[in-house]
Structures are given as structure tokens and as C-alpha cells.
Amino acid sequence: MIDFDPYAAEMDRIIDAWLPLTFAVNSINRSMGQPDLYPFVLAPAVIWKLTFIHERIHAVSAEHSSDSEHNAIRAIVAGLRRAVGSPQSTT
């Protein structure tokens, strides 16, 4: 059962869910006389490459989101510092 978001999960959890899923789908196809839907074996080197890519995507996403948050805070502070819309002093 896949009860998690694969975009946010660690790669080991994705692989743990992926292998039984492909086995089940291939079994269904074979029972109907069809070829395997997923005829590939995930070799350790392939899993390593997929993990590397998955981690790079998450690292870039995290950098962009923190930059976006930082930029948003800077914009809010800059907007608060502007005198436009502020009551003018009468002294």
C-alpha cells in the first residue's frame, strides 16, 4: 500500500513501495497473457542514480524555497519601511 507522497519521501521508502507494485502489475498482466508492464530490474547502480537525482531535486527545491521565503521577507520589510501610506508627522 502506498500511503505517502513520493515527491516528499526518501528514496528507500519509494523503492520499498515500487518493487511490490511492479511485481503486482506484472503478475496481473501475465495472468491476462500480456507482457510485463514494467520489464526492468532495478540494479543497485540504477537505484543509486535514481537516489542521486532524487536528492539533487530536493536540494534544489529546498534552496529555491528558502530563497523565496528570504526574498518574500525582504520585500515585506522593504514595504514596511516605505513612508508611502504612513501618517505624516505634523512637527
C-alpha positions, 0 to 999 in steps of 0.5 A: 500500500502506498500511503505517502507522497513520493515527491516528499519521501526518501528514496528507500521508502519509494523503492520499498513501495515500487518493487511490490507494485511492479511485481503486482502489475506484472503478475496481473498482466501475465495472468491476462497473457500480456507482457510485463508492464514494467520489464526492468530490474532495478540494479543497485547502480540504477537505484543509486542514480535514481537516489542521486537525482532524487536528492539533487531535486530536493536540494534544489527545491529546498534552496529555491524555497528558502530563497523565496521565503528570504526574498518574500521577507525582504520585500515585506520589510522593504514595504514596511519601511516605505513612508508611502501610506504612513501618517505624516508627522505634523512637527 
